[in-house]
Amino acid sequence: MRNRTRSVAAIPSIIGLGAAALAPAPGAAAAAAPALAAVAWKPCPKNDPVEKDALRGLQCGTLRVPLDHARPGGEKITLALTRARHKGADYQGAVLLNRGGPGAHGRDMPALITDVLPAKVADSYDWIGFDPRGVGASRPALVCDPSYQDPGRPRADTVPASAAAERAWVARAKRYAADCGRRYPRMLAHMGTADWARDMDAIRAALGQEQISYFGYSYGTYLGAVYATMYPGRVRRMVLDSVVKPSGVWYGDNLDQNVAFEKRIRAFYGWAAAHDGTYRLGKTRKAVEASYFKARKALKKHPLKKRVGASELDDVFLSDGYADYGWPEHAAALSRYLRKHDGTALYKAWQRPTKLDQNNYAVYTAVQCRDAAWPRDWATWHRDNTRLYRQGNRFETWSNAWYNAPCAFWPVPGGPAPAVGGVADLTAPLLVQATEDAATPYDGGVETHRRFPASRLIVQAGGGNHGVSLSGDPCVDRAVIAYLADGALPPDRSGPDLVCKAGPPPAASREARRLRGPARPPAGPVAAPARATS
């Protein structure tokens, strides 16, 4: 699932399993936790090699964990962690933080979260950021065939114009998968979500905590749900925001994403049409869509500075499916390109993949390809994506297919997917879901709410941004903060337990937006797939 938290992902079906079959007994989970040394904390460097100055004021540490948790005495890997230490007398334990991906870095998150929470709540916990195995400052950090994301020129159009063009994309995906297999032959078999959940329990043990709290966005919701299933007695409090649908992991969830992103980008087209007086892209949604594809066609023929072509334009506007914060700037850039033949703003809106982006993508594929079984016959991918595209899902379908295509050729088998479900009242996560979320569509929150009977579901009605909590919605934020403060949950109701109405989309211009106040992305931004990105 391109989780681009671009700055995001999909999952095999386990709906038929009963709750009792989904989770091991607490004693079995406890037996799996290795005995580990405590984390040795020290002040983070002022200029971290990965996070630059984003770790100021935090403490840094590392933890050695088994590559294969079934062999605790075998090969070890290193996890990199950070901590914002509690300051108040009312200590409530530690909270692990994850922004999604899979593959997103996370050591900066304690500073982001504590900056937007009320001081009394922020000061009552140890907030723990970590780069999961393979990510960022953890070692080894995975990077495979950089040319797949960044060939040094515009990528081929993701929409194959011919059978030959499709075969060329398939060949690229095969090369990427083979390169990962050559570089990390021992690592790839141990990169699934269940391995990450075992790492989380190792962190819990090293922190000296009998129970751990957790706050996860996007893919982080799946990681949290798997952890709560494997270790139900070890969870104190858990917030899962923008919830992955477990029964779709991961092939099915990605197909669902294609439909949801089409709906969301059409919302952007409609918004631009409503502000035609500002952008002159068209007075109707279809007219704005035509303007977008006119620009796409032109960039395919004449890329900006020989780097930004049709596929890179899609990269830029994919973020508009994740959140509406960039709608005014991107509409203005598209308008300037089409009406004034000036591509300066459009070029600046595109970002070449960094090393961290390449790392994000390598881990994304490593986790999703390992988690679940993917079709190994390309004919299945061709059939499903051709069908969706012909049904009118033009924006995301083929770019998402190529983003995930290495899983068709992955060097280690995928699956079975980890079980997900709560046992009686042992786990009561707080779920937060926007109804129009494209990256993790609404059904994910509903299904996970059903799988954890004691959970509560907060729904942001009409909301389309991916990552809702702590982004400025007072109704959602009050409920999340109350839960973190003292465990208070919304009353249990049939269906959603609390419904909050989403705020309006952004104003049409920077000037008007300044008058209204700045739109702010979530404090724990979810990770979008990092194309010269989701």
C-alpha positions in Angstrom: 0.0 0.0 0.0 1.7 3.0 -1.0 1.6 4.6 2.1 3.4 7.5 0.9 3.1 8.8 4.9 3.9 8.6 -0.9 5.0 10.3 3.0 2.2 4.6 2.3 -0.4 -0.8 1.6 -2.6 -4.7 1.3 -3.4 -8.3 3.2 -4.7 -12.3 2.8 -8.1 -13.1 4.1 -8.6 -14.3 7.7 -12.1 -13.1 8.4 -13.4 -16.6 9.1 -11.2 -17.2 12.2 -12.8 -16.8 15.6 -11.2 -14.5 18.2 -10.0 -17.5 20.3 -8.1 -18.9 17.3 -6.5 -15.6 16.5 -4.2 -15.0 19.5 -1.9 -17.2 21.5 -2.4 -17.4 25.2 -0.6 -14.7 27.2 1.8 -17.3 28.6 2.8 -18.4 25.1 3.5 -14.8 24.1 5.6 -14.3 27.2 7.8 -17.3 26.5 8.7 -15.8 23.1 10.3 -12.6 24.5 14.1 -12.9 24.7 16.1 -11.7 27.7 17.7 -8.4 26.6 19.9 -5.8 28.2 18.4 -2.5 29.0 18.8 0.4 26.5 21.7 2.7 27.3 20.3 6.2 26.6 22.4 9.2 25.7 21.7 12.6 24.3 21.0 12.5 20.5 23.6 14.2 18.3 22.8 17.7 17.1 23.3 16.7 13.5 22.1 13.1 13.2 23.3 11.3 10.0 19.7 10.4 9.1 17.4 12.9 10.9 19.7 15.9 10.8 18.6 18.3 13.6 15.2 16.7 14.2 16.3 14.8 17.3 17.4 17.8 19.4 16.3 17.3 23.0 15.7 13.6 22.6 17.8 10.6 23.9 19.2 8.0 21.6 19.9 4.4 22.1 20.2 1.0 20.3 19.0 -2.5 20.9 20.4 -5.7 19.5 17.7 -8.2 18.6 17.8 -11.6 16.9 17.5 -11.6 13.1 15.3 -14.8 13.6 13.5 -14.7 16.9 13.1 -18.4 16.8 16.9 -18.5 17.2 17.6 -16.0 20.0 21.2 -17.0 20.2 21.8 -16.6 16.5 22.7 -13.6 14.3 21.7 -10.2 15.6 20.6 -7.0 14.0 20.5 -3.5 15.5 17.4 -1.3 16.1 17.9 2.5 16.6 15.6 4.2 19.1 14.9 7.6 20.6 13.1 8.7 23.8 11.4 11.8 25.0 11.5 11.0 28.7 8.6 11.6 31.0 8.8 14.7 33.2 5.8 14.5 35.5 5.2 12.5 38.7 2.2 10.8 37.1 4.2 8.3 35.1 2.1 6.1 32.8 4.8 4.0 31.1 6.2 4.0 27.6 4.5 4.6 24.2 6.0 3.1 21.1 5.4 5.3 18.0 5.1 4.2 14.3 4.2 6.5 11.4 3.6 3.7 8.8 5.1 2.6 5.6 6.1 -0.1 6.1 9.5 1.4 5.9 9.0 4.9 7.3 11.6 6.2 9.7 10.4 7.0 13.2 13.1 8.4 15.5 11.8 11.9 15.1 8.3 11.1 16.2 8.7 11.7 20.0 9.5 15.3 19.4 6.6 15.7 16.9 4.0 14.1 19.2 5.0 15.7 22.4 5.0 19.1 20.7 1.3 19.0 20.0 0.0 17.2 23.1 -1.0 19.0 26.3 2.0 19.2 28.6 0.3 17.1 31.3 -0.2 14.2 28.9 3.1 14.6 27.1 5.0 14.6 30.4 3.4 11.5 31.8 4.9 9.0 29.3 8.2 8.0 27.9 7.7 8.4 24.1 9.7 5.9 22.1 10.6 6.4 18.5 12.3 3.6 16.6 13.5 2.8 13.1 12.1 -0.7 12.5 14.4 -3.5 11.3 16.0 -2.5 8.0 15.0 1.2 8.3 17.0 4.4 8.6 19.6 4.3 11.4 18.9 0.6 12.2 21.4 -1.9 10.9 21.5 -3.2 8.3 19.5 -0.6 6.4 18.1 -2.0 3.2 18.5 -0.3 -0.2 18.0 -2.2 -3.5 18.5 -1.2 -7.2 18.1 2.6 -6.9 17.4 2.8 -10.6 13.9 1.3 -10.2 12.7 4.5 -8.4 15.3 6.9 -9.9 16.8 5.9 -13.3 18.4 9.4 -13.6 15.8 10.4 -16.2 12.0 10.4 -16.4 10.6 7.0 -15.5 8.8 5.2 -18.3 5.1 6.0 -18.3 3.4 3.8 -15.7 0.4 3.3 -18.0 1.8 0.8 -20.6 1.0 1.9 -24.1 1.7 -1.5 -25.5 2.5 -5.1 -24.6 6.2 -4.3 -25.1 6.0 -1.4 -22.7 4.4 -3.7 -20.1 7.0 -6.3 -20.6 9.7 -3.7 -20.0 8.2 -2.7 -16.7 7.9 -6.4 -15.7 11.6 -6.8 -16.5 12.5 -3.8 -14.3 10.4 -5.3 -11.4 12.2 -8.6 -11.7 15.6 -6.9 -11.6 14.6 -5.1 -8.5 13.5 -8.2 -6.7 16.6 -10.1 -7.8 18.9 -7.3 -6.6 17.2 -7.4 -3.1 17.8 -11.1 -3.0 21.4 -10.8 -3.9 22.1 -8.0 -1.3 20.1 -9.4 1.6 19.9 -13.2 1.3 19.5 -13.8 5.1 17.4 -10.7 5.9 14.5 -11.0 3.6 12.9 -14.1 5.2 12.7 -12.2 8.5 11.2 -8.9 7.4 7.5 -9.6 7.9 5.1 -7.8 10.2 5.3 -10.6 12.7 9.1 -10.1 13.0 8.5 -6.4 13.6 5.9 -7.2 16.3 8.5 -9.5 18.0 11.0 -6.6 17.8 8.4 -4.4 19.6 8.1 -6.9 22.4 11.9 -7.0 22.7 11.8 -3.2 23.0 9.1 -3.5 25.7 11.3 -6.0 27.6 14.4 -3.9 27.3 12.5 -0.9 28.6 11.5 -2.9 31.7 7.8 -2.5 31.0 5.3 -5.3 31.7 2.9 -3.6 29.3 3.5 -1.1 26.5 1.3 1.6 24.9 1.4 2.2 21.2 0.4 4.9 18.7 0.5 4.0 15.0 -0.6 5.6 11.8 -1.4 3.8 8.5 0.7 0.6 8.1 1.5 1.2 11.8 -2.2 0.2 12.5 -1.6 -3.2 11.1 1.7 -3.6 13.0 -0.2 -2.6 16.2 -3.1 -4.9 15.5 -0.7 -7.8 14.9 1.2 -7.0 18.1 -2.0 -6.9 20.1 -3.0 -10.3 18.7 0.3 -11.9 19.4 0.7 -10.3 22.9 -2.8 -9.4 24.1 -1.8 -9.1 27.8 1.1 -6.8 27.0 -1.0 -3.9 25.6 -1.9 -1.0 27.9 -3.3 1.6 25.5 -3.3 1.6 21.7 -4.3 4.3 19.2 -4.6 3.1 15.6 -5.2 5.9 13.1 -6.1 5.3 9.4 -6.6 1.6 9.7 -5.4 -1.1 7.3 -8.0 -3.8 6.4 -6.5 -7.0 7.6 -8.4 -9.3 5.2 -6.9 -7.5 2.2 -3.2 -7.8 3.0 -1.6 -6.9 0.7 -2.7 -7.5 -2.9 -6.4 -6.9 -2.3 -5.8 -3.8 -0.3 -3.7 -2.3 -3.1 -6.5 -3.0 -5.6 -9.0 -1.3 -3.2 -6.6 1.7 -3.0 -6.8 2.2 -6.7 -10.5 2.8 -6.5 -10.3 5.0 -3.4 -7.5 7.2 -4.9 -9.6 7.7 -8.0 -12.5 9.0 -5.9 -10.1 11.2 -3.9 -8.3 12.8 -6.9 -11.8 13.5 -8.4 -12.5 15.4 -5.2 -9.4 17.5 -5.9 -10.6 18.0 -9.5 -14.0 19.1 -8.2 -12.4 21.5 -5.7 -10.2 23.1 -8.4 -13.3 23.4 -10.6 -15.1 25.2 -7.8 -12.2 27.7 -7.8 -12.0 28.1 -11.5 -11.8 31.9 -11.0 -8.4 31.3 -9.4 -6.9 28.5 -11.3 -8.6 28.5 -14.7 -8.3 24.7 -15.0 -11.9 24.1 -15.9 -15.4 24.9 -14.6 -16.3 21.2 -14.1 -14.6 18.2 -12.5 -14.2 16.5 -15.9 -12.8 19.7 -17.4 -10.1 19.8 -14.6 -9.4 16.2 -15.1 -8.9 16.8 -18.8 -6.4 19.6 -17.9 -4.5 17.3 -15.8 -4.2 14.7 -18.5 -3.3 17.4 -21.1 -0.3 18.3 -18.9 0.5 14.7 -18.4 0.6 14.2 -22.2 2.8 17.2 -22.7 5.3 16.2 -20.0 5.6 12.8 -21.4 6.7 14.3 -24.7 8.8 17.1 -23.2 9.8 16.4 -19.6 10.7 19.4 -17.5 14.6 19.7 -17.3 14.7 16.2 -18.7 13.6 14.8 -15.3 9.9 15.5 -14.7 7.7 13.5 -17.1 4.3 11.9 -16.9 5.1 9.5 -14.1 6.7 12.2 -12.0 3.6 14.4 -12.4 1.6 11.5 -11.0 4.1 11.4 -8.1 3.5 15.0 -7.3 -0.3 14.8 -7.4 -0.4 11.4 -5.5 0.1 13.4 -2.3 -3.2 15.2 -3.1 -4.9 11.9 -2.7 -3.3 11.5 0.7 -4.2 14.9 2.0 -5.6 18.3 0.9 -2.9 20.4 2.5 -1.1 20.9 -0.9 -4.2 21.4 -3.1 -3.8 25.2 -3.5 -0.1 25.0 -4.4 -0.4 22.1 -6.8 -3.4 23.6 -8.6 -1.5 26.8 -9.0 1.5 25.0 -10.3 -0.6 23.0 -12.8 -2.3 26.2 -13.9 0.9 28.1 -14.4 2.3 25.3 -16.5 -0.8 25.0 -18.7 -1.7 28.7 -19.0 1.7 30.4 -18.9 3.9 27.6 -20.1 5.9 28.0 -16.9 6.9 24.7 -15.3 9.1 26.2 -12.5 6.6 25.5 -9.7 5.7 22.1 -11.0 9.4 21.1 -11.2 10.0 22.3 -7.7 7.0 20.3 -6.4 8.7 17.1 -7.5 11.4 15.7 -5.3 14.1 13.2 -6.5 14.1 10.1 -4.2 16.6 10.5 -1.4 18.6 7.6 0.1 16.0 7.5 2.9 13.2 7.3 0.3 15.1 4.4 -1.4 15.4 2.7 2.0 11.7 3.3 2.6 10.8 1.6 -0.6 13.2 -1.4 -0.1 11.7 -2.1 3.3 8.1 -1.5 2.0 8.6 -4.3 -0.6 10.5 -6.5 1.8 7.7 -6.4 4.4 4.7 -6.6 2.1 6.2 -9.2 -0.1 7.0 -11.4 2.9 3.8 -10.8 4.8 1.3 -12.5 2.5 1.0 -14.5 -0.7 1.0 -12.5 -3.9 0.0 -13.7 -7.4 3.1 -15.1 -9.0 1.6 -15.2 -12.5 1.8 -11.8 -14.1 -1.3 -12.6 -16.1 -3.3 -12.1 -12.8 -1.8 -8.6 -12.3 -2.4 -7.7 -15.9 -6.0 -8.8 -15.8 -6.9 -7.1 -12.5 -5.1 -3.8 -13.3 -6.4 -3.6 -16.8 -10.0 -4.2 -15.5 -9.7 -1.4 -12.9 -8.1 1.0 -15.4 -10.9 0.4 -18.0 -13.5 0.9 -15.3 -12.2 4.5 -15.0 -9.6 4.2 -12.2 -7.0 6.0 -14.3 -5.0 7.9 -11.8 -3.4 5.4 -9.5 -3.9 1.9 -10.9 -0.9 1.3 -13.0 1.6 3.3 -10.9 0.5 1.3 -7.9 0.9 -1.9 -9.9 4.5 -1.2 -10.6 5.1 0.0 -7.1 4.2 -3.4 -5.9 5.2 -5.5 -8.9 8.5 -6.8 -7.3 6.3 -8.9 -5.0 5.4 -11.1 -8.1 9.0 -12.1 -8.3 10.2 -11.8 -4.7 13.0 -14.2 -3.8 11.4 -15.5 -0.6 7.8 -16.8 -0.4 5.1 -14.6 1.2 2.6 -15.6 3.9 0.8 -16.9 5.7 -0.3 -13.5 6.9 -0.3 -12.8 10.6 -3.6 -13.3 12.4 -5.4 -10.2 13.6 -8.1 -10.1 16.3 -8.7 -9.3 20.0 -9.4 -11.7 22.8 -12.4 -10.8 25.0 -11.6 -7.6 26.8 -7.8 -7.9 26.9 -7.3 -5.3 24.2 -9.4 -2.2 23.6 -7.6 -0.1 21.0 -8.9 3.3 20.0 -9.4 3.3 16.2 -9.5 6.6 14.2 -10.7 6.6 10.6 -11.8 9.1 8.0 -14.6 8.1 5.7 -12.9 9.2 2.5 -9.3 8.1 3.2 -7.8 6.8 0.0 -4.7 5.1 1.3 -6.5 3.0 3.9 -10.1 3.0 2.9 -12.9 3.2 5.5 -13.6 -0.6 5.5 -10.3 -1.1 7.3 -11.5 0.7 10.4 -14.8 -1.1 10.3 -13.3 -4.5 9.9 -10.6 -4.0 12.6 -13.3 -2.6 15.0 -15.2 -5.9 14.5 -12.0 -8.0 15.0 -11.4 -6.3 18.4 -14.7 -6.4 20.1 -13.6 -4.2 23.0 -12.3 -1.5 20.6 -13.8 1.9 20.0 -14.1 3.5 16.5 -13.9 7.2 16.0 -15.1 8.2 12.5 -14.3 11.5 10.8 -17.3 11.9 8.5 -16.4 13.4 5.2 -12.7 13.5 6.0 -10.3 12.6 3.2 -6.9 13.1 4.8 -4.8 10.2 5.7 -3.7 10.5 9.4 -6.4 12.3 11.4 -5.3 12.4 15.0 -3.5 15.4 16.4 -4.0 17.3 13.1 -6.3 19.9 14.4 -9.8 18.3 14.4 -11.0 19.3 17.9 -13.5 16.5 18.2 -11.0 13.7 17.3 -8.2 15.3 19.2 -10.2 15.6 22.4 -11.1 11.9 22.3 -7.6 10.8 21.6 -6.1 13.0 24.3 -8.7 11.9 26.9 -7.8 8.3 26.1 -4.0 8.9 26.5 -4.6 10.9 29.6 -6.6 8.4 31.7 -7.9 5.6 29.4 -11.3 7.2 28.8 -13.0 5.7 25.8 -16.1 6.9 23.9 -19.3 5.1 25.0 -19.8 1.7 23.2 -22.4 2.1 20.4 -23.6 0.1 17.5 -21.4 1.1 14.5 -19.0 4.0 15.0 -18.7 4.9 18.7 -18.0 8.6 18.0 -18.6 10.5 14.8 -16.8 13.8 14.1 -17.6 16.0 11.2 -14.6 16.9 9.0 -13.7 20.5 8.5 -13.8 22.3 5.1 -11.2 21.9 2.4 -8.5 24.5 2.1 -9.1 27.9 0.6 -8.1 28.5 -3.0 -5.1 30.7 -2.5 -2.3 31.2 0.0 -3.7 34.6 0.8 -7.1 33.3 1.8 -5.5 30.4 3.6 -3.4 32.7 5.8 -6.6 34.5 6.8 -8.2 31.2 7.9 -5.0 29.9 9.5 -2.5 27.3 8.2 -3.6 23.8 7.5 -1.4 21.4 9.4 -0.5 17.9 8.5 -0.6 15.3 11.3 2.1 15.4 14.0 2.9 11.8 13.2 2.7 12.0 9.4 2.0 8.6 7.9 4.4 7.4 5.4 3.5 7.4 1.8 5.4 5.2 -0.6 8.5 7.0 -1.5 8.5 7.3 -5.2 10.4 10.2 -6.4 7.6 9.7 -3.9 3.0 6.0 -0.5 
